[in-house]
Amino acid sequence: RFSGTFVGNAESASPAGATSPPAVAAATLPAVPTIPVVPTIVGVPNTVAEGVLNPNEVKPPASGTRRARVLYDYEAADSTELALLADEMITVYSLPGMDPDWLIGERGNQKGKVPVTYLELLS
């Protein structure tokens, strides 16, 4: 048998004399417009924050660049990536909001995304 009082019953579970706040109908609340938020990183084009990289628009950070030795040959899948040859040395850096499995690599005037797993990061 059930006693008629359930733990989940708010009226029976409230201490004597306690009242809950009156319910407010959603229709009586003022409508608040929502504004979409687009992440913006100072000094980085919005194309990077949105996941699309144009290597020509990316500027290296003032500090945080490192040298890396390429461990394996890598063929670029598209124009945003940098093709690599094993044992070559490149400069790499990351950008805020960028996938942590990738870095921006530079070789001379060429620039593009490179996979971290293909690199030995040096000093």
Residue pairs with C-beta under 8 A, 6 or more apart in sequence:
5 12
5 13
6 12
6 13
7 13
10 20
14 20
38 46
38 49
38 50
39 49
39 97
40 46
40 49
41 48
41 49
41 95
41 96
41 97
43 59
44 58
44 95
44 96
44 97
45 54
45 57
45 58
47 53
47 54
47 57
48 57
48 58
48 95
48 97
48 98
49 97
52 80
53 80
53 104
53 112
53 113
54 80
55 79
55 80
55 82
55 104
55 111
55 112
55 113
56 111
58 95
58 104
58 111
60 91
60 93
60 104
60 106
61 93
61 95
64 93
64 94
65 91
65 92
65 93
66 91
66 92
66 93
66 121
66 122
66 123
67 89
67 90
67 91
67 92
67 121
67 122
67 123
68 89
68 90
68 91
68 92
68 103
68 105
68 119
68 120
68 121
68 122
69 87
69 88
69 89
69 119
69 120
69 122
70 84
70 85
70 86
70 87
70 88
70 89
70 90
70 118
70 119
70 120
71 86
71 118
71 119
71 120
72 84
72 86
72 118
73 84
73 85
73 86
74 81
74 83
74 84
74 114
74 115
74 118
75 83
76 82
76 83
76 112
79 112
80 112
80 113
81 112
81 113
81 114
82 90
82 105
82 106
82 107
82 110
82 111
82 112
82 113
82 114
84 90
84 105
84 114
84 118
88 107
90 105
90 106
90 107
90 114
90 119
91 105
91 106
91 107
92 103
92 104
92 105
92 106
92 114
92 119
92 121
93 103
93 104
94 100
94 103
94 104
95 104
98 104
100 116
101 115
101 116
101 117
102 113
102 114
102 115
102 116
103 113
103 114
103 116
103 119
104 111
104 112
104 113
104 114
105 111
105 112
105 113
105 114
105 119
